[in-house]
């Protein structure tokens, strides 16, 4: 029951922050996020948690926060910068997948790492990134199919599932399941939602003690055969995406 209350409370908080970053004018949203990021860094410097942060977590912290700032920049920048912005958006997502795939290889989870490679190969190029001029919020969209989004979520879920035998699964609900639910009607918005929720989750993770009521963990729940099944389904989703795109081009 306590875990469910935590999930509900944090979901409400993150959904509210996600909506705030979406509706605020882009420059104000960028300034707000940067100020919060700086304040959290100051706080964690003087009041560090007793948990040691790994190189991957530190790398993820700065890369996901860069992603949020990038989205706000795309929302307010002029059209002459769009070609550069498209390349940057593609690069950020590519690196996001690549870094986790690399650590999957390091952890000897080769099957899921191969799914990461499949996602990299099938990822649409910079031209798939755009700013929706008809949206009242000038949403940044990435033209991805729902099949590819499902594959990405399964791959990343297994990556988190394998992290310290599954202790990171509760936080994965916020940075994977919530963005997926919000994007069911329009998968083009998945990357924007994912960037926001992942930033919220990582900032929460590095700032607070890794114990209830701040963070709930579930170590020891990793089941290898279940992880392999999820990865196999992810491969199927990538295949569906590739076949659909090939048929569309014919």
ROMILO-919892 format. One line per field, with one value per residue: residue number from 1; residue in one letter; chain; z, y, x of N, C-alpha, C in turn. Coordinates in pm, whole numbers, plus 32768, in hexadecimal, padded with zeros to 4 digits. Each point is the difference from the previous one (the first is absolute). Layout:
// residues N
nr = (NUM;...)
rest = (a;...)
kette = (A;...)
nw = (Z;...)
nv = (Y;...)
nu = (X;...)
caw = (Z;...)
cav = (Y;...)
cau = (X;...)
cw = (Z;...)
cv = (Y;...)
cu = (X;...)
//
This chain:
// residues 250
nr = (1;2;3;4;5;6;7;8;9;10;11;12;13;14;15;16;17;18;19;20;21;22;23;24;25;26;27;28;29;30;31;32;33;34;35;36;37;38;39;40;41;42;43;44;45;46;47;48;49;50;51;52;53;54;55;56;57;58;59;60;61;62;63;64;65;66;67;68;69;70;71;72;73;74;75;76;77;78;79;80;81;82;83;84;85;86;87;88;89;90;91;92;93;94;95;96;97;98;99;100;101;102;103;104;105;106;107;108;109;110;111;112;113;114;115;116;117;118;119;120;121;122;123;124;125;126;127;128;129;130;131;132;133;134;135;136;137;138;139;140;141;142;143;144;145;146;147;148;149;150;151;152;153;154;155;156;157;158;159;160;161;162;163;164;165;166;167;168;169;170;171;172;173;174;175;176;177;178;179;180;181;182;183;184;185;186;187;188;189;190;191;192;193;194;195;196;197;198;199;200;201;202;203;204;205;206;207;208;209;210;211;212;213;214;215;216;217;218;219;220;221;222;223;224;225;226;227;228;229;230;231;232;233;234;235;236;237;238;239;240;241;242;243;244;245;246;247;248;249;250)
rest = (x;x;x;x;x;x;x;x;x;x;x;x;x;x;x;x;x;x;x;x;x;x;x;x;x;x;x;x;x;x;x;x;x;x;x;x;x;x;x;x;x;x;x;x;x;x;x;x;x;x;x;x;x;x;x;x;x;x;x;x;x;x;x;x;x;x;x;x;x;x;x;x;x;x;x;x;x;x;x;x;x;x;x;x;x;x;x;x;x;x;x;x;x;x;x;x;x;x;x;x;x;x;x;x;x;x;x;x;x;x;x;x;x;x;x;x;x;x;x;x;x;x;x;x;x;x;x;x;x;x;x;x;x;x;x;x;x;x;x;x;x;x;x;x;x;x;x;x;x;x;x;x;x;x;x;x;x;x;x;x;x;x;x;x;x;x;x;x;x;x;x;x;x;x;x;x;x;x;x;x;x;x;x;x;x;x;x;x;x;x;x;x;x;x;x;x;x;x;x;x;x;x;x;x;x;x;x;x;x;x;x;x;x;x;x;x;x;x;x;x;x;x;x;x;x;x;x;x;x;x;x;x;x;x;x;x;x;x;x;x;x;x;x;x;x;x;x;x;x;x)
kette = (A;A;A;A;A;A;A;A;A;A;A;A;A;A;A;A;A;A;A;A;A;A;A;A;A;A;A;A;A;A;A;A;A;A;A;A;A;A;A;A;A;A;A;A;A;A;A;A;A;A;A;A;A;A;A;A;A;A;A;A;A;A;A;A;A;A;A;A;A;A;A;A;A;A;A;A;A;A;A;A;A;A;A;A;A;A;A;A;A;A;A;A;A;A;A;A;A;A;A;A;A;A;A;A;A;A;A;A;A;A;A;A;A;A;A;A;A;A;A;A;A;A;A;A;A;A;A;A;A;A;A;A;A;A;A;A;A;A;A;A;A;A;A;A;A;A;A;A;A;A;A;A;A;A;A;A;A;A;A;A;A;A;A;A;A;A;A;A;A;A;A;A;A;A;A;A;A;A;A;A;A;A;A;A;A;A;A;A;A;A;A;A;A;A;A;A;A;A;A;A;A;A;A;A;A;A;A;A;A;A;A;A;A;A;A;A;A;A;A;A;A;A;A;A;A;A;A;A;A;A;A;A;A;A;A;A;A;A;A;A;A;A;A;A;A;A;A;A;A;A)
nw = (8000;8051;7FBA;8007;807F;800B;7FBA;8046;8073;7FE2;7FDA;8068;804D;7FC9;8005;8079;801E;7FCD;8038;8071;7FE8;7FEC;8067;804F;7FED;7F8D;7FF2;802E;7FB3;7F9F;801B;800A;7F96;7FBF;8031;7FE6;7F89;7FF9;802B;7FAE;7FA3;8021;8001;7F90;7FE3;803E;7FC3;7FE8;7FAC;8053;7F9C;7FD4;7FB8;7FAA;7FB0;7FF0;8083;8019;7FA7;8035;8075;7FCE;7FCD;8067;8055;7FB8;8005;807F;8015;7FBE;8040;806D;7FE1;7FDF;8071;8027;7FCA;7FAB;7F93;7FF8;8082;7FBE;7F8E;8045;8024;7F83;7FD9;804F;7FDB;7F83;800E;8042;7FAD;7F98;803D;8018;7F87;7FC3;805B;7FFB;7F7A;800B;805E;7FA5;7FA0;804A;8012;7F85;7FF6;7FB9;802A;8074;8008;7FCC;805A;8057;7FCB;800B;8078;8012;7FCA;8049;804F;7FF2;7F90;7FF9;7F85;8056;8024;8045;7FE8;804B;7F8F;7FF1;804D;805B;8015;7F7A;8003;8039;7F82;8018;7F7C;806F;7FD5;801D;7F94;7FC6;8027;7FDF;7F90;7FF4;8022;7FB0;7FA1;8018;7FFD;7F9E;7FC8;8024;7FC6;7FAA;801C;8036;7FA6;7FC2;804A;7F81;800A;8083;7FF7;7FC8;8060;8041;7FE0;800F;8068;8052;7FCD;8011;8076;801D;7FC6;803E;8015;8026;7FC5;7FAE;8066;7FE2;7FA3;7FE3;800B;7FB6;7FB7;800B;7FEF;7FA1;7FD9;800F;7FC4;7FA5;7FF5;8001;7FA9;7FC5;801B;8002;8081;7FE7;8040;802A;7FF0;7FF1;800F;7FB5;802E;7F99;8051;7FAD;7FAC;7FDC;7F94;7FE6;800D;8068;8025;7FE4;803E;805E;8003;7FFE;8057;803F;7FE6;802E;8062;800C;7FF4;8052;8049;7FF3;8014;8063;8026;7FF2;8036;805B;7FF9;7FFE)
nv = (7F88;7FFF;7F94;7FD7;8027;7FC8;7F97;8001;8017;7FAC;7FAE;8027;7FF6;7F8E;7FD5;8039;7FCF;7F8D;8013;801F;7FA3;7FC0;8036;8000;8083;7FDC;8083;8014;7F9F;802D;807E;7FDC;7FB0;805E;805A;7FAF;7FEA;8082;801C;7F9F;8030;807A;7FD7;7FB6;8075;8048;7FBF;7FC5;7FAD;7F9F;7FFC;7FAA;806F;7FA7;7FDF;7F8F;8002;8021;7FA5;7FAB;802B;8010;7F86;7FD1;8044;7FDB;7F8A;801C;802F;7F95;7FBA;8042;7FE8;7F84;800C;8042;7FA7;8047;8005;8069;7FEB;7FEA;8013;8062;8036;7FE2;802C;806B;800A;7FE6;8056;8051;7FDF;8011;8069;8029;7FD0;8043;8061;7FEE;7FFF;8063;8035;7FE5;8027;806B;8003;7FE7;8064;7FA2;7FB3;803E;7FEE;7F89;7FFD;802E;7FA6;7FA8;8037;7FFA;7F88;7FE4;8048;8044;8038;8066;7FDB;7F9A;8058;8031;807D;7FD5;8043;7F95;7FD5;8015;7F89;7FFE;7F90;7FC6;7FDA;7F7D;7FFD;7FC5;7F84;7FD7;7FB6;8067;804F;7F9D;7FF1;8085;8001;7F97;8034;8079;7FC4;7FB0;806E;8040;7F9C;8008;807E;7FCF;7F9E;8070;803A;801A;7F90;801E;8033;7F88;7FEE;805B;7FCC;7F93;7FD1;8066;8012;7F7C;8007;8068;7FA3;7FB7;8078;8024;7F93;8063;8003;7F81;8029;805B;7FAE;7FAA;8066;8032;7F8F;7FE7;807F;8001;7F8A;8028;8076;7FBD;7FAB;8068;8032;7F8C;7FE1;7F95;8037;7FB2;8068;8017;7F8D;7FBB;7F96;7FB1;7FF8;7FB2;8052;8009;7FE3;7FBE;7F92;8046;8027;7F84;7FDA;805E;7FD9;7F82;8028;803C;7F92;7FC0;805B;7FF0;7F7D;800F;8050;7FAE;7F97;8041;802A;7F84;7FCE;8060;7FDF;7F87)
nu = (8053;806C;8027;7F81;8000;8078;7FD8;7F8F;803F;8063;7F9F;7FB6;806C;802A;7F83;7FFB;807A;7FD9;7F89;8041;805E;7F8E;7FBC;806D;800D;8035;8017;7F84;7FCF;8051;7FE0;7F7F;800F;8044;7FAA;7F9B;8039;801A;7F86;7FD7;8052;7FD5;7F82;8015;8039;7FA4;7F9E;8074;7FC4;7FE7;7FA6;8059;800F;7FD2;8065;7FB8;7FE4;807E;802A;7FA8;802C;8079;7FFD;7FB6;804C;8067;7FC3;7FE4;807A;802A;7FA1;8021;807F;7FDB;7FBE;8070;8054;8045;7FB4;8051;7FDF;7F8E;8046;803B;7F8C;7FDE;8075;7FF0;7F7F;8024;8063;7FAD;7F9D;8051;8036;7F83;7FE7;8063;7FF0;7F7C;8006;8058;7FB2;7FA1;8054;801B;7F7B;802E;7FA9;803B;7F9D;7FF4;8084;7FE8;7F9D;8059;8053;7F9B;7FEE;8083;8003;7F92;804D;7F91;802C;8058;7FDF;8004;805E;7F9A;7FDA;7F9D;7FFC;7FB4;8062;7FA6;803F;7FF5;7FBA;8068;7FF6;7FFE;8003;7FD3;8003;7F85;8015;803F;7F9C;7FAC;8047;8001;7F7E;7FEC;804C;7FCB;7F88;802B;8030;7F90;7FBD;8063;7FDC;806F;7FEC;7FE4;805D;801F;7FB7;7FEF;807C;8013;7FA5;804A;8076;7FB2;7FBC;801A;807C;8006;7FC4;804D;804B;7FA5;7FCA;807A;8033;7FE1;7FA9;801A;8055;7FA5;7F96;8040;8028;7F86;7FBB;8058;7FFB;7F7B;7FFF;805A;7FC5;7F8E;8036;803B;7F87;7FC1;7FF2;8048;7F9C;7F9C;7FAF;8083;8040;7FAC;803F;801A;806A;8044;7FC0;807F;7FB7;8072;7FB3;7FCD;807A;8024;7F8F;8013;8080;7FD7;7FA3;8067;8045;7F92;8000;8084;7FEC;7F99;804E;8067;7FAF;7FC3;8077;802C;7F91;8010;8081;7FC8)
caw = (8000;8006;7F7B;7FA6;8023;7FCC;7F6E;7FE1;8024;7FA5;7F7B;7FFD;7FFD;7F80;7F9A;800D;7FCD;7F6F;7FC6;8014;7F9C;7F7C;7FEA;8015;7F8F;7FFA;8044;8090;8026;8000;8074;8077;800F;801C;808B;8055;7FF3;804C;808F;802A;8007;807B;8071;800C;8025;8090;8046;7FA6;8031;8024;7F92;7F9E;7F78;7F9D;7F8C;7FA7;8035;7FEE;7F70;7FE0;803B;7FAC;7F78;7FFC;8017;7F80;7FA9;8023;7FD2;7F6E;7FD7;8011;7F9A;7F81;8005;7FED;7F9E;7F7B;7FA0;7FC2;8053;8005;7FCF;8069;806E;7FDC;8010;808F;8039;7FD9;8046;808E;800E;7FD9;8070;806F;7FEA;7FF7;8083;8048;7FB8;8027;8087;7FF4;7FD8;8074;8061;7FBE;7FD2;7F72;7FB5;8005;7FBD;7F70;7FE6;7FFC;7F7D;7F9E;800D;7FC5;7F6E;7FCB;8029;7F91;8001;8030;7FBF;8048;806F;7FD3;8061;7FD1;7FFD;8017;808E;8051;8055;7FAA;802B;7FB0;7FDD;7FB9;7FB3;801D;8002;8084;800A;8028;808A;8057;8002;8053;808C;802C;800C;8072;8077;801E;8032;808B;8046;8018;8054;808B;800C;7FF9;8066;7FC4;7FBB;8025;7FBC;7F70;7FE5;7FE6;7F88;7F8B;7FF3;7FF5;7F7A;7F9E;800A;7FCC;7F71;7FB8;7F97;7FA1;8021;7FE0;807A;8066;8026;8054;8084;8039;802D;807A;8070;8022;804D;8087;8048;8021;8065;807D;8029;8031;8066;807A;8032;7FB9;8062;8012;7F9D;7F8D;7F8F;801A;7FA7;8002;7FDB;8004;7FB5;7F75;7FCE;7F7B;7F90;7FE8;7FBA;7F76;7FBA;7FE3;7F96;7F84;7FD1;7FCC;7F79;7FAA;7FE9;7FA0;7F7E;7FD1;7FD6;7F84;7F93;7FE2;7FB8;7F7B;7FB0;7FE7;7F9A;7F80)
cav = (8078;8074;800D;8036;808E;8044;8006;805F;8088;802C;800D;8082;8068;8001;8028;8090;8040;7FEA;805F;8087;8019;8003;8075;807D;8030;7FAE;803E;7FFA;7F74;7FE0;8044;7FBB;7F7E;8014;802D;7F8B;7FA7;803B;7FF7;7F74;7FE5;8041;7FB4;7F7F;8019;8017;7F96;7F8C;7F82;7FA1;7FA3;8027;8009;7FC3;8052;8000;8058;808A;801A;8009;807C;8074;7FED;8012;808E;8040;7FE4;805A;8086;7FFB;8009;808B;804F;7FE7;803F;8092;802C;801E;7F92;7FF0;7FA6;7F7C;7F93;7FDF;7FC8;7F77;7FAC;7FF5;7FA8;7F77;7FDC;7FEA;7F81;7F97;7FEE;7FC9;7F6F;7FC8;7FF4;7F90;7F88;7FE7;7FC8;7F79;7FAC;7FF6;7FA6;7F7E;7FE7;8011;7FF9;8084;805D;7FF3;804B;808C;8016;8000;8081;8066;7FEF;801F;8087;8060;8067;8086;803B;7FD6;805E;807A;804E;8007;808C;8008;7FE6;807A;7FFA;7FEC;7F83;7FC7;7F7A;7FA5;7FAB;7F73;7FAC;7FC8;7F82;8021;8032;7F8A;7FBB;8052;7FF2;7F7A;7FFD;804E;7FBF;7F90;803C;8023;7F83;7FBF;8056;7FD2;7F97;8030;8061;807F;7FF3;8063;807F;7FED;801D;808E;8033;7FAF;7FE2;807B;803B;7FA8;8014;8085;8005;7F9A;8040;8040;7FD2;8066;804C;7FA9;802B;8078;7FD3;7FAA;8057;8044;7FA2;7FC7;8067;8004;7F85;8000;8067;7FCA;7F92;802E;8067;7FD1;7F7C;7F8E;7FB5;8038;8010;804C;7FA6;7F72;7FAA;7F74;7FA9;7F70;7FD0;7FE7;7F78;8007;7FD3;8065;806D;7FD5;8004;808D;802B;7FC0;804C;807E;7FE5;7FF5;8088;8040;7FC4;8038;808A;8001;7FCD;8066;806E;7FCF;7FF8;8088;803D;7FBA)
cau = (7FAD;8059;803C;7F9A;7FF0;8078;7FF2;7F96;802B;806A;7FC3;7FBC;8067;8045;7F9F;7FF1;8079;8000;7FA0;8036;8068;7FC4;7FAA;8049;8050;8079;8072;7FE5;800D;808E;803D;7FCD;8041;808F;800C;7FE6;8073;806F;7FE0;800F;8090;8032;7FCB;8043;808C;8007;7FB8;8003;7FC9;806A;8013;8066;7FCA;8058;8020;7F8C;7F98;802E;7FF5;7F72;7FCC;801B;7FCC;7F6E;7FE2;801D;7F8F;7F91;8025;7FFA;7F74;7FD4;8044;7FBC;7F7C;8003;8061;7FCD;8001;8083;804F;7FC1;8057;8060;7FB3;7FDB;8077;801B;7F9B;8024;807C;7FE3;7FBA;805F;805E;7FB2;7FF5;8086;8042;7FC4;8028;808B;8002;7FC9;8071;805B;7FBF;7FF1;7F77;8019;7F82;7FC0;805A;7FE5;7F85;802A;803D;7F93;7FBC;8058;7FFE;7F7B;7FD7;7FF3;8066;7FDF;7F8B;7F87;7FEC;7FBC;7FB3;7F75;7FD8;7F6F;7FE6;8003;8077;8076;803E;806C;7FD3;805B;7FA5;801A;7F88;7FE3;804B;8089;7FF9;7FF1;8081;8059;7FD7;8024;8092;802C;7FCC;805A;807C;7FE7;7FE3;8080;8053;8007;7F9A;7F76;7FD8;7FD6;7F81;7F99;8017;7FE9;7F74;7FEF;8044;7FDE;7F72;7FB2;800C;7FC0;7F70;7FE1;801E;7FB4;7FB2;805C;8088;8064;801D;803D;8087;7FF4;7FD4;806A;806D;7FD6;7FEF;8082;8047;7FC5;8022;808E;8015;7FCA;8057;8083;7FF1;7FBE;802D;7FC7;7FB3;7F7A;7F95;8031;8014;7FE8;804D;7FD3;8072;7FEE;7F8B;8029;7FED;803E;7FAD;7F9A;8044;8018;7F7F;7FE2;805C;7FD4;7F8B;8037;8031;7F8A;7FCC;805A;7FE5;7F81;801B;8051;7FAE;7F99;8040;8025;7F85;7FD2;8057;7FED)
cw = (8000;7F78;7F9F;801C;7FC9;7F69;7FD9;8018;7F9F;7F72;7FF2;7FF6;7F76;7F8D;8004;7FC9;7F68;7FBB;800B;7F98;7F73;7FE6;8015;7F7E;8006;804D;8098;8031;8008;807A;8082;8017;8023;8091;8061;7FFD;8051;8096;8035;800A;807D;807B;8013;8021;8097;8051;7FA7;803F;801A;7F91;7F9E;7F75;7F9E;7F8D;7FA2;8030;7FEC;7F6C;7FD8;8034;7FA1;7F73;7FFB;8019;7F84;7F9F;801B;7FCE;7F67;7FCE;800C;7F97;7F79;7FFC;7FE4;7F93;7F78;7FA0;7FBF;804D;8001;7FCA;8068;8074;7FE6;8014;8095;8042;7FE1;804E;8093;8014;7FDE;8073;8078;7FF4;8005;8089;8050;7FBD;8025;808B;8005;7FD8;8075;8067;7FC8;7FDF;7F68;7FAE;7FFE;7FBE;7F68;7FDA;7FFD;7F7A;7F93;8005;7FC2;7F67;7FC4;8025;7F87;8011;802C;7FC3;8046;8076;7FCB;8076;7FC7;8009;801B;8090;804F;8059;7FAF;802D;7FA1;7FE9;7FBA;7FBE;800F;8000;808D;8013;802E;8090;8062;800D;805A;8093;8038;8015;807E;8083;8029;8033;8093;8056;8027;805E;8091;8020;8013;8061;7FC4;7FBD;802B;7FBC;7F6A;7FDC;7FD5;7F7C;7F84;7FEE;7FF0;7F78;7F94;8000;7FC2;7F68;7FAE;7F8C;7F94;8022;7FDE;807C;8067;802E;8057;808E;8046;8035;8083;8077;8028;8050;808E;8053;802B;806A;8089;8039;803E;8077;8087;802B;7FB9;8062;800A;8069;7F81;7F83;802F;7F9A;8012;7FD8;8007;7FB2;7F6F;7FDE;7F70;7F8E;7FE0;7FB5;7F6E;7FAE;7FD9;7F91;7F7A;7FC6;7FC5;7F73;7F9D;7FDE;7F9C;7F74;7FC5;7FCC;7F7B;7F88;7FD6;7FB1;7F72;7FA5;7FDB;7F90;7F77;7FB5)
cv = (807E;801A;803F;8094;8051;8010;8068;8090;8035;800F;8087;8071;8009;8026;8097;804B;7FF2;8063;808F;8021;8009;8082;8084;802E;7FC1;803C;7FFC;7F70;7FD8;803E;7FBC;7F7E;8010;802D;7F8C;7FA1;8034;7FF5;7F71;7FDB;803E;7FAF;7F7D;800F;800F;7F93;7F83;7F87;7FA0;7F9A;8036;7FFE;7FC8;8062;8008;8060;8092;8027;8013;8083;8076;7FEF;8016;8091;8053;7FEC;805C;808E;8007;8010;808F;805A;7FEF;8049;8096;802E;8019;7F8C;7FEC;7FA0;7F72;7F90;7FD5;7FBC;7F70;7FA1;7FEC;7FA0;7F6D;7FD1;7FE0;7F7A;7F8C;7FE1;7FC4;7F68;7FBF;7FEA;7F8B;7F7B;7FD8;7FBF;7F77;7F9E;7FEB;7F9E;7F76;7FDC;8016;8001;8089;806A;7FFA;8046;8095;8023;8006;8084;806F;7FFA;802D;808C;805E;8073;8088;803D;7FDB;805B;807F;8047;8011;8091;8011;7FE3;8082;8006;7FF3;7F84;7FD6;7F6D;7FB2;7F96;7F6C;7FB4;7FCB;7F7C;801C;8032;7F8D;7FB6;804A;7FEE;7F77;7FF4;8049;7FC4;7F8C;8034;8025;7F85;7FB9;8051;7FD4;7FA1;8036;806B;8084;7FFD;8067;8087;7FF6;801B;8091;802B;7FAA;7FF1;8080;8044;7FAB;8014;8086;8007;7F9D;803C;803E;7FD9;8065;8050;7FAE;8035;807E;7FD9;7FAF;8056;8044;7FA0;7FC0;8064;8009;7F89;7FFF;806A;7FD2;7F97;8031;805F;7FCB;7F78;7F8E;7FA3;803F;8070;8048;7FA9;7F71;7FAF;7F6F;7FA4;7F6D;7FCA;7FDD;7F6D;7FFE;7FD9;8065;8076;7FDC;8002;808F;8035;7FC5;8047;8085;7FEF;7FF5;8088;804C;7FCA;8036;808E;8004;7FD1;8067;8074;7FD7;7FF8;808A;8041;7FBE;8032)
cu = (8057;8040;7F9D;7FE8;8075;7FF6;7F98;802F;8069;7FCB;7FBA;8066;8041;7FA3;7FEB;8077;800A;7FA4;8034;8069;7FC7;7FB4;8049;8040;808B;8075;7FEF;8010;8094;8045;7FD7;804A;8094;8014;7FEA;8076;8077;7FE7;8010;8093;803E;7FD5;804B;8094;800F;7FBA;7FFB;7FBC;8073;801B;8068;7FC2;8065;801A;7F89;7F95;8028;7FF6;7F6F;7FC4;8013;7FC7;7F69;7FD9;8020;7F8C;7F8A;801C;7FF8;7F70;7FCD;8041;7FBB;7F79;8006;8060;7FBE;8010;8088;805A;7FC8;8058;8068;7FB8;7FD6;8077;8020;7F9D;801C;807A;7FE5;7FBB;805E;8060;7FBA;7FF4;808A;803F;7FC6;8025;808E;8005;7FBE;806E;8060;7FC9;7FE3;7F70;7FFF;7F7F;7FBC;8058;7FEB;7F7E;801E;803F;7F94;7FB3;8054;7FFA;7F7C;7FCF;7FFA;8063;7FCD;7F82;7F7D;7FE1;7FC0;7FC0;7F74;7FCF;7F6A;7FDA;8009;807C;8081;804E;806F;7FDD;806F;7FA7;8026;7F7D;7FEB;804C;808F;8003;7FF1;8085;8062;7FDF;8024;8097;802F;7FCD;805B;8085;7FF2;7FE7;8081;8059;7FF7;7F8C;7F73;7FD7;7FCF;7F78;7F98;8013;7FE8;7F6E;7FEE;8040;7FE8;7F69;7FAD;8010;7FBE;7F68;7FD8;800F;7FAF;7FB1;8059;8090;806D;8029;804D;8088;7FFB;7FD6;806D;8073;7FDD;7FFD;8084;8052;7FCB;802F;8093;801F;7FCE;805F;8082;7FF5;7FD4;8034;7FB8;7FB9;7F75;8003;802D;800C;7FE7;804F;7FD3;8072;7FDA;7F8A;8024;7FF1;8034;7FA3;7F92;803B;8017;7F80;7FDD;8059;7FD6;7F86;802D;8037;7F8B;7FC6;8058;7FE6;7F7E;8015;8049;7FAC;7F96;803D;8028;7F86;7FCC;8050;7FEF;7F85)
//
